Every structure is written in structure tokens, then in C-alpha cells.
Amino acid sequence: MKSTFSNICLLVYFYLTLLLINYLSAGSKPIFYSAKNPQRLIEVSVVGGGSWATALVKILTENKIPTYWYLPRKEQVRHVMEHGSNPRYLPEVKLDPMFIFPSDNLKQVLSRAKNIIFAVPSEALQLVCNGLDPSFFKGKIVLSTMKGTVGKNNEVPSSYLSRTLKITMDSIVSIAGPCYSEEIAESKPTYLSLSCVNQDTVDKLSILFRRPYIQVRSNSDPIGVGYASIYKNVVGIASGMAKSLGYGDNFMAVLISNALFEMQNILESTPGNQREILNSTYAGDLLVTGYSNNSRNRRFGELIPQGHSAEAAVNKLGMVAEGYRAAQGLFGYANEQGLNLPILESIYEILYRNQSVESKFKELEETLI
């Protein structure tokens, strides 16, 4: 009888093992191990509890990658553990609980993986990094999704992370678009750009994000991509304001084409080789932010001509519009570089100097070419 019971237990064990193997193999090839070193476990830590962080966790867990997720609020942690979804951001997305390990302990999450994604608003980055020991990041790769300037020096996030955490730029990757978290949530065709000065780093990381609906492109210009990503959010605000003011497609086309010139001027002021501005990483990301209804910066911009102050618009939007803070930081950078950027200047003066949105756009009518 005892032997029979042992045999039954053994059969159950093998049956459950087969089920687990089948589960891990379903839909896509498991990516627990790196291509070059199949014995090395691939794990990722994600810092941030917003839409972008949620979308990235969706991709990673679909690829069956163990994902340690820092969420700032205990109720978020509890909800993810119990329901497999983020209660506030993209709540319709069902995440695979087998591969998610949520926690509100930042240092614990950071300690678990060699690949760390920072997906917090750029204005919160200094607070998140405050008190972190740079030696903690030795040998790790850091990825940044942020699209705003950081600190009084108006740094792009990748530069700030490199300086603050003592990480060389060949271990820092900027994640850019054109892509929207809402479309990732719906598994719509999406293009992710991974930008790093080290092509080998990009090659190693691209496998983390490949999905049937996601194309991963490489780029070697993290500083340029950083500034382009910051500026395109300002353009999103300008587009939203223009729409709310009643401008039509003709003006919008001129606004966006002039924005491409301004982006080019910004990129030419930064270190780096010649960029192809019509590449989707640059122009594509700007175009989708200017035209898409999914753009929170565009929706933020729509609220300003309706009589909302900038702070009231942020509260009404209910989520971060990085272009608001980015306009201030980028305006400071443009002044330092002596750049003539009428669109950026107009948005800055509307948001931070209480200039009339109607009068500033009247001026743009005459200024744009």
C-alpha cells in the first residue's frame, strides 16, 4: 500500500512537471536563458507603477521572463498579486502572475536582476535615485523610458543615470517609440527603439521585447533620442492646444513640419554623429504624439484653451503629461545653446509665463513657414 501511494505521488509529480513545461512552451519560446549563455537566467526589474511600466511588464511576462516589479503603493502590490492587473493603469491588461514578483521595497526589487528598467516620470527620477548606492549597479544594465529633462542641469535621463549611478553609457539603454502603452495593451503592431552606444548591449536586450506584434529596432544615439523624445511631448501639447483652438488640418500640417525643423536644430546642438531625422525613432515618434488621441500630452494641451491652468489640467488628466515639465527644462537648454525654437518658446510662455494661448498661436501663424 505504501509503495502504491509512492508510485501515485511520483506519477502526479511527473504529470505536473509536464504541464509546467507545456505551459512555458505555449505561444512563444521561453526566454529564461540567454542565447550566448544558456545557463544564465534572464530576469528583469521594473521600477514604476504607471501605464508604461505596466505595458513593459505585459511584454516581459508574455515572454515568460521573471519580472520583479517595484510599485510605490501597497494596494497596487496587493492588487497585482491577487488579480494579476494594475488597478489604476491599463487595468484591462491581465498579467501572468507566474512571472510577476511585485513589491513596494525598491532596494529589494533592484537587487533581484541584472537588467533594470526605470519607468517613472522624469520629474520623479531624482527622488527615486536618492540614497541609492552606485556600487549597487556595478555590472548591471539600466534601461530608461523617461521623456523629460532631469534636474537643474536639464539632463536627459540617460545622462543623469550615468552620472548619478556611476554607470558607463555602454550599459545604459533608452527605450523609445513610436509606441503607445494603450496599443501595447491591445497587442497592436508596435515599434520599439532600443538606443545605446554599445550595439552588443542592444542585441542582448532586444530578445526581451520581441513579440509577434512588436518590432524592435536598434539605435546608437541615446542622447539624441533622449532630446527628441523630450521635444516630441512638447509638440504633443502644441497640437492639443491647436485642436482645442479650432485650427484645422492645414495649420496642423505646418505646425508639425516646423516642429521637425526645431527637432533637427535641437539634435544638431547635441553630441553625436549625423542623424537621419526622418527615421521613425525621431520623426515617427513626433508624428504619433502630435496626431494620436492616445497622446496624454495632446489631451493635456487641449485642456489649456478651455480655461484650465496647467496644474488643473494635470489633475483633470489624472496621469503624468511629461511635456509639461519638459517644456521648462528644454526651454532652459535651448536658451543655453542659443537656439531659436518658436514652437517650444510659445508653449513655455503659455505654461510658465501665463501668456494668452490665443495670442501666442496668432503669433505662430505669422512665424511658421
C-alpha positions in Angstrom: 0.0 0.0 0.0 2.8 2.4 0.9 4.6 1.5 -2.4 1.4 2.2 -4.4 1.0 5.6 -2.7 4.6 6.5 -3.5 4.1 5.5 -7.2 1.0 7.6 -7.4 2.8 10.6 -5.9 5.6 10.1 -8.4 3.2 10.0 -11.3 1.5 13.1 -10.1 4.9 14.9 -9.9 5.8 13.9 -13.4 2.4 15.0 -14.7 2.6 18.4 -13.1 6.1 18.8 -14.4 4.9 18.0 -18.0 2.1 20.5 -17.5 4.6 23.2 -16.4 6.9 22.5 -19.4 3.9 22.7 -21.8 2.8 25.9 -20.2 6.2 27.5 -20.6 6.4 26.4 -24.2 2.9 27.6 -25.3 2.6 30.5 -27.6 6.2 31.5 -27.6 9.6 30.1 -26.9 10.6 30.5 -23.2 13.3 33.1 -22.8 14.6 32.1 -19.4 18.1 31.7 -20.7 20.3 34.0 -22.8 21.3 32.9 -26.3 25.1 33.1 -25.7 25.0 31.5 -22.2 22.1 29.1 -21.9 22.8 28.5 -18.2 22.3 32.1 -17.2 18.9 33.1 -16.0 17.4 36.3 -17.6 15.5 38.3 -15.1 14.3 41.9 -15.2 13.5 44.5 -12.5 10.9 47.2 -13.4 10.7 50.4 -11.4 7.4 52.3 -11.8 3.7 51.7 -11.5 2.2 53.7 -14.5 1.0 52.8 -17.9 4.4 52.4 -19.5 5.7 50.2 -16.7 2.5 48.1 -17.0 2.9 47.7 -20.8 6.5 46.6 -20.4 5.6 44.1 -17.7 3.0 42.7 -20.1 5.6 42.2 -22.8 8.1 40.7 -20.4 5.7 38.3 -18.8 4.3 37.3 -22.2 7.9 36.3 -23.0 7.9 34.3 -19.7 10.7 36.4 -18.2 10.7 36.6 -14.4 9.9 40.2 -13.6 10.5 41.9 -10.3 8.2 44.9 -10.2 8.5 47.9 -7.9 5.2 49.5 -7.2 5.1 52.6 -4.9 1.8 51.8 -3.2 1.0 48.7 -1.1 -2.5 48.5 -2.6 -1.1 48.2 -6.1 1.2 45.4 -4.9 -1.7 43.6 -3.3 -4.0 44.0 -6.3 -1.3 42.7 -8.7 -0.8 39.7 -6.5 -4.4 38.9 -6.1 -5.8 39.9 -9.5 -2.9 40.0 -12.0 -3.6 43.5 -13.1 -2.7 47.1 -12.3 -5.8 48.7 -10.7 -5.2 52.2 -12.0 -3.2 51.9 -15.2 -4.2 49.7 -18.1 -6.4 47.7 -15.7 -7.8 45.7 -18.6 -4.5 44.0 -19.1 -4.3 40.6 -17.5 -0.7 39.8 -16.5 0.7 36.3 -15.9 1.1 36.0 -12.2 3.5 33.1 -12.6 6.2 35.5 -13.8 5.5 38.7 -11.7 7.0 39.4 -8.3 5.6 42.8 -7.2 7.0 44.6 -4.1 7.0 48.1 -2.6 10.6 47.6 -1.5 12.7 49.4 -4.1 16.1 48.1 -3.0 14.8 44.5 -2.8 13.5 44.7 -6.4 16.7 46.3 -7.7 18.8 43.5 -6.1 17.0 40.7 -8.0 18.1 41.3 -11.6 21.0 42.5 -13.7 18.6 44.3 -16.1 16.8 47.2 -14.5 14.1 49.3 -16.3 13.3 52.8 -14.9 9.8 53.7 -16.0 8.9 56.6 -13.7 8.1 60.2 -14.6 11.3 62.1 -15.3 10.4 64.6 -12.6 10.4 61.7 -10.0 13.7 60.2 -11.1 15.9 62.2 -8.7 13.7 61.2 -5.7 13.8 57.5 -6.8 17.6 57.6 -7.2 18.2 59.5 -3.9 20.0 57.3 -1.5 20.9 54.5 -3.9 24.4 53.3 -3.7 26.2 53.5 -7.1 28.2 50.3 -6.3 24.9 48.5 -6.3 24.6 48.9 -10.1 28.0 47.6 -10.9 27.8 45.1 -13.7 24.1 45.9 -14.4 22.3 47.2 -17.4 19.9 50.1 -16.9 17.1 50.9 -19.3 15.2 54.3 -19.3 11.8 55.0 -20.7 11.6 58.6 -19.4 11.0 61.5 -21.8 11.7 64.7 -19.8 14.7 66.6 -18.6 16.1 65.9 -15.1 17.3 68.4 -12.5 18.6 72.0 -12.8 21.1 71.0 -15.5 18.3 69.9 -17.8 19.9 66.5 -18.4 18.4 63.8 -20.5 17.5 60.8 -18.2 20.3 58.5 -19.7 23.0 61.1 -18.9 21.6 61.7 -15.4 21.5 57.9 -14.7 25.1 57.5 -16.0 26.4 60.4 -13.8 24.4 59.6 -10.6 24.7 55.8 -10.6 28.3 55.8 -11.9 27.3 53.6 -14.9 29.1 53.9 -18.3 27.0 54.8 -21.2 27.5 51.4 -22.9 25.4 49.9 -20.1 22.5 52.4 -20.4 19.7 51.9 -22.9 17.0 54.4 -23.9 13.6 52.9 -24.9 11.8 55.0 -27.5 9.0 54.7 -29.9 6.9 55.3 -31.8 4.8 53.3 -29.4 1.9 53.8 -27.0 1.2 51.8 -23.9 -2.5 51.6 -24.8 -1.7 49.9 -28.1 0.7 47.5 -26.5 -2.2 46.7 -24.1 -4.2 45.7 -27.2 -1.3 43.9 -28.8 -1.4 46.2 -31.9 1.6 46.5 -34.2 4.2 48.5 -32.3 7.8 49.6 -32.9 10.3 49.8 -30.0 13.6 51.5 -30.4 16.5 50.5 -28.1 19.3 53.1 -28.1 22.7 52.5 -26.7 26.3 53.4 -27.7 27.1 49.7 -27.5 25.4 47.6 -30.2 26.2 44.4 -28.3 24.1 45.6 -25.4 21.1 46.3 -27.7 21.5 42.9 -29.3 21.4 41.1 -25.9 18.4 43.1 -24.8 16.2 43.0 -27.9 15.1 39.4 -27.2 13.4 40.7 -24.1 10.9 42.8 -26.0 10.3 40.9 -29.3 6.7 39.8 -29.7 4.6 38.9 -32.8 3.2 42.4 -32.6 6.4 44.2 -31.6 9.3 45.1 -33.9 12.5 46.0 -32.1 14.9 48.5 -33.8 18.4 49.4 -32.7 19.8 52.9 -32.4 23.2 54.1 -31.3 22.2 57.7 -30.3 20.8 57.7 -26.8 21.5 61.4 -26.2 19.8 62.4 -29.4 16.9 60.0 -28.9 16.5 61.5 -25.4 16.2 65.0 -26.6 13.9 64.0 -29.5 11.6 62.2 -27.1 11.5 65.2 -24.8 10.7 67.6 -27.5 8.0 65.5 -29.2 6.0 65.7 -26.0 6.1 69.5 -26.2 4.8 69.2 -29.7 2.0 67.0 -28.5 0.9 69.8 -26.2 1.1 72.3 -29.0 -1.0 70.0 -31.2 -3.6 69.7 -28.5 -3.8 73.4 -28.0 -4.2 74.0 -31.7 -7.0 71.4 -31.9 -8.8 73.0 -29.0 -8.5 76.4 -30.5 -10.2 75.2 -33.7 -7.3 75.1 -36.1 -7.7 72.7 -38.9 -5.5 70.2 -40.8 -3.8 72.8 -42.9 -2.3 74.6 -39.8 -1.6 71.3 -38.1 0.5 70.2 -41.1 2.5 73.4 -41.0 2.9 73.1 -37.2 4.2 69.6 -37.4 6.6 70.2 -40.3 8.0 73.2 -38.4 8.4 71.0 -35.4 10.6 68.7 -37.4 12.9 71.6 -38.2 13.0 72.5 -34.5 13.8 68.9 -33.5 16.6 68.9 -36.1 18.1 72.1 -34.6 18.0 70.6 -31.1 19.7 67.4 -32.3 22.4 69.3 -34.1 23.2 71.1 -30.8 23.9 67.8 -29.0 27.0 65.5 -29.3 26.7 62.7 -31.8 27.0 61.8 -35.4 24.8 62.9 -38.3 21.2 61.7 -37.6 18.6 60.8 -40.1 15.7 62.8 -38.7 13.1 61.0 -40.9 13.9 57.8 -39.1 10.8 56.6 -37.2 12.7 56.8 -33.9 12.8 60.6 -34.4 10.1 61.8 -36.8 7.8 58.8 -36.3 7.6 59.4 -32.5 7.0 63.1 -33.0 4.2 62.5 -35.6 2.3 60.0 -33.5 2.5 62.2 -30.4 1.2 65.2 -32.5 -1.7 63.4 -34.1 -2.8 60.5 -31.9 -5.7 60.7 -29.5 -3.8 58.3 -27.2 -1.3 61.1 -26.6 -1.7 62.3 -23.0 0.4 65.4 -23.8 -2.0 66.2 -26.6 -5.0 65.8 -24.3 -3.2 67.9 -21.7 -2.8 70.6 -24.4 -6.5 70.5 -25.3 -7.4 71.5 -21.8 -5.4 74.7 -21.7 -7.5 76.8 -24.2 -10.6 75.5 -22.3 -9.7 77.7 -19.3 -7.7 75.2 -17.2 -4.5 76.2 -15.6 -1.5 73.8 -16.2 -1.8 72.3 -12.8 -5.6 71.9 -13.1 -5.1 70.2 -16.5 -2.7 67.7 -14.9 -5.2 67.0 -12.2 -8.1 66.6 -14.7 -6.0 64.3 -16.9 -5.3 62.1 -13.9 -1.9 61.0 -15.2 1.5 62.5 -16.0 2.0 64.6 -19.1 5.8 64.7 -19.3 5.7 67.5 -21.8 4.5 70.0 -19.2 7.7 69.8 -17.1 9.8 69.0 -20.2 8.9 72.3 -21.8 10.5 74.2 -18.9 13.7 72.1 -18.9 14.0 72.0 -22.7 13.5 75.8 -22.8 16.4 76.2 -20.4 18.6 74.0 -22.5 17.6 75.9 -25.7 18.5 79.2 -24.1 21.9 77.8 -23.1 22.5 76.7 -26.6 21.2 79.9 -28.2 18.5 78.1 -30.3 15.6 79.8 -32.0 12.6 77.5 -31.4 9.3 79.4 -31.8 7.1 76.4 -31.0 8.9 75.5 -27.8 9.2 79.1 -26.8 5.4 79.7 -27.3 4.4 76.6 -25.3 6.8 77.6 -22.5 5.4 81.1 -22.3 1.8 79.8 -22.2 2.5 77.3 -19.5 5.0 79.2 -17.3 4.6 82.9 -18.0 0.8 82.9 -18.2 0.8 84.2 -21.8 -2.5 84.1 -23.7 -2.7 80.8 -25.7 -4.8 82.6 -28.4 -2.3 85.4 -28.8 0.7 83.1 -28.9 -0.8 81.0 -31.6 -1.7 84.1 -33.6 2.0 84.9 -33.4 2.8 81.4 -34.6 0.6 81.8 -37.6 2.9 84.5 -38.8 6.2 82.8 -37.7 5.8 79.3 -39.0 7.0 78.7 -42.6 
